[in-house]
Amino acid sequence: LPSAELKIDRRFVSSVGSSEDGDELVRGTIELAHSMSKAVVAEGVENEAQSEWLAQMGCDAVQGYLFGRPLTAEAAWQWVRRGGRAADEDSSGAVV
């Protein structure tokens, strides 16, 4: 099937930085996808260490709980209306 990107499942991402075999598998997947001119998206990123490791490996995009929890449709609209800020965050990004 034609595609522009490859997504790495969270089960693989969860091991980066703590498993040498897992690191090699994810690194190799990123390299293979890039050799095929595909962007790479890693899902299930839960901490800064994972995000930084993936960035160092050249991962193109990341998603996961580090950036936000799933929202209901209504909560998503409220988030958009607030300009992408949490309900307890002011316009400077400070928590109030």
C-alpha positions as CSV (number, residue, x, y, z in Angstrom):
1,L,0.0,0.0,0.0
2,P,1.3,3.4,-0.8
3,S,2.0,5.7,2.2
4,A,4.0,8.8,3.0
5,E,4.8,7.8,6.6
6,L,5.4,4.9,8.9
7,K,4.2,4.8,12.5
8,I,6.1,3.0,15.2
9,D,3.8,1.4,17.7
10,R,4.0,2.5,21.4
11,R,5.0,-1.1,22.4
12,F,8.3,-0.5,20.7
13,V,8.7,3.1,21.8
14,S,8.2,2.2,25.4
15,S,11.5,0.3,25.5
16,V,13.7,3.0,24.0
17,G,16.5,4.0,26.4
18,S,16.1,0.9,28.5
19,S,16.6,-2.0,26.1
20,E,19.5,-2.2,23.8
21,D,17.6,-4.6,21.5
22,G,14.6,-2.2,21.5
23,D,16.8,0.7,20.7
24,E,18.3,-1.1,17.7
25,L,14.9,-2.1,16.4
26,V,13.5,1.4,16.6
27,R,16.7,3.0,15.2
28,G,16.7,0.5,12.3
29,T,13.0,1.1,11.6
30,I,13.6,4.9,11.4
31,E,16.6,4.4,9.1
32,L,14.7,1.9,6.9
33,A,11.7,4.3,6.6
34,H,13.9,7.2,5.7
35,S,15.7,5.1,3.1
36,M,12.3,4.7,1.5
37,S,11.6,8.5,1.7
38,K,8.9,8.0,4.4
39,A,8.4,10.2,7.4
40,V,8.4,8.4,10.8
41,V,5.9,9.0,13.6
42,A,6.4,7.4,17.0
43,E,3.4,6.9,19.2
44,G,3.1,6.3,22.9
45,V,5.8,8.8,23.9
46,E,5.4,9.3,27.7
47,N,8.5,11.1,28.9
48,E,11.1,13.6,27.8
49,A,13.9,10.9,27.6
50,Q,11.9,9.0,25.0
51,S,11.2,12.2,23.0
52,E,14.8,13.3,23.1
53,W,16.1,9.9,22.1
54,L,13.7,9.7,19.2
55,A,14.7,13.2,18.0
56,Q,18.3,12.2,18.1
57,M,17.5,9.2,16.0
58,G,15.8,11.4,13.4
59,C,12.2,10.6,14.1
60,D,10.0,13.1,12.3
61,A,7.1,13.3,14.7
62,V,6.0,12.0,18.1
63,Q,2.7,11.6,19.8
64,G,1.7,10.4,23.2
65,Y,0.7,11.2,26.8
66,L,3.7,13.4,27.2
67,F,1.9,16.0,25.0
68,G,-1.7,15.4,26.1
69,R,-4.3,12.8,27.1
70,P,-7.2,11.8,24.8
71,L,-10.0,14.3,24.9
72,T,-13.8,14.1,24.4
73,A,-15.0,16.1,21.4
74,E,-16.3,18.9,23.7
75,A,-13.1,19.1,25.6
76,A,-11.1,19.2,22.3
77,W,-13.3,22.2,21.1
78,Q,-12.7,24.0,24.4
79,W,-9.0,23.4,24.1
80,V,-9.0,24.9,20.6
81,R,-11.0,27.9,21.8
82,R,-8.4,28.5,24.5
83,G,-5.7,28.6,21.8
84,G,-4.3,25.2,22.8
85,R,-3.8,25.9,26.5
86,A,-4.9,23.8,29.4
87,A,-7.9,25.1,31.4
88,D,-5.6,26.0,34.3
89,E,-3.0,27.8,32.1
90,D,-2.9,31.6,31.3
91,S,-1.9,33.0,27.9
92,S,1.8,33.1,29.0
93,G,1.8,29.4,29.6
94,A,1.9,29.7,33.4
95,V,-0.4,27.5,35.4
96,V,-2.9,29.5,37.5
